[in-house]
C-alpha cells in the first residue's frame, strides 16, 4: 500500500485530490503549509475539516520563514531588478516540491499528491509532465521546474478532470469548500496592488521618475518604476497623441521607456535556470512550442541550449511583450519539455 501525503490548501481541488487518493486505497495524511505565521484565513481549518471527514491524520507545517525567503524576498528582488516575477513557480519549486519532499522522506511517505491540473506519465523509463486534459485549467506551466526524481514521486489526481467534475465530487462528499471561490491573486498580495505591497514590505518609497520614448524625449512623470510592467498601457496617467505602452525599464536613470504597440514585438529570448524535463539537455537545436506567460498560447519555436542551464529561444513569428522574470516553458504537444526564467 502506497503512503501518500496530500498537500491541502483548504480549497476544493486539494480536497478532492485527497478523496481520490483515499479511494485508490493509499494510506494518506493531509498536510497544510502555514505561510504567514498564525493562519488567519480559515484555510487551515477548511483543510483539517476535509481530512477529518476522510479519516486521515492531518498536520500543519510552519513554512513561513522559508516562504518569506524563497518566495516573497525573491518576488521583491525581481521587481527591484525591473522584472515581472511569477511567485507561484518559486512556491512550487522551493516549498510544495522542495520542503514537502523533505517531510515525506522524514515521515516515511512514498508520494506527494496535490490538486494541480496536470498529468504525469511514464514512458521509456522517463516521467513526463503533461498538460491537464481540461486546457482551461491546465497548470503545467507553473510546474516545469519539477525534476525526474520529483515527478517519480508526485501524483496529480485531477489531471484528467474538469473543474465542474471536481466540484460535483466535493458536493457529493459534503465538503464545506465544495463551492469555495478559487483564489485569483497572489496569496500575499490579495488586493493585487503589488507596488503598495512592496513599499509596505521593504519600508521603501520608490521615487518618481520620467516616462521617455526611445529617443530619450521626456513624455511625463511616473510614480515609481516598480508600478509598471512590460506591455502596460492603462494607468500611465498620460495624455499622448497616440497609444503608448511600456517597453522597458531603465533602472540606472529611473526611467520607464514607452513605445507604440508594434514596437513591443520580438522574435527571440534568453532563459536561465533552465530545467529539462522530458529529455536530457539536447546537444543542438530542437523544434518545439513555447509559452511566455501562463495564459499565453503555445507558439512554434526553436530552442538552442547555450549552457548547462541556459537556453536561447527563436520564435517563428514575433511575440508581444516578452517580460524578464516570467517563465518560458517548452512543449511538444501536451508534454512539457522544459523551461526557464526569461532574462
Secondary structure, DSSP 8 states (H G I E B T S, - for coil): --EEEEE--SSHHHHHHHHHHHHTT-EEEEEEEE-SSS--SSHHHHHHHHHHHTT-EEEEEE-HHHHIIIIIHHHHHHHHTT----HHHHHIIIIIIIIHHHHHHHHT--EEEE--SEEEEEETTEEEEEE-SSTTT--GGGGTT--HHHHTTEEETTTT--HHHHHHHHHHTT-TTTT-----S-TT-TT--HHHHHHHHH------EEEE-TT--EEEEES-GGG--TT--TT-----SS--EEEEEETTTTEEEEE-GGGGEEEEEEEEEEEE-SSS--SS-EEEEEESSTT---EEEEEEEEETTEEEEEEEEEEE---TTSEEEEEETTEEEEEEEE-
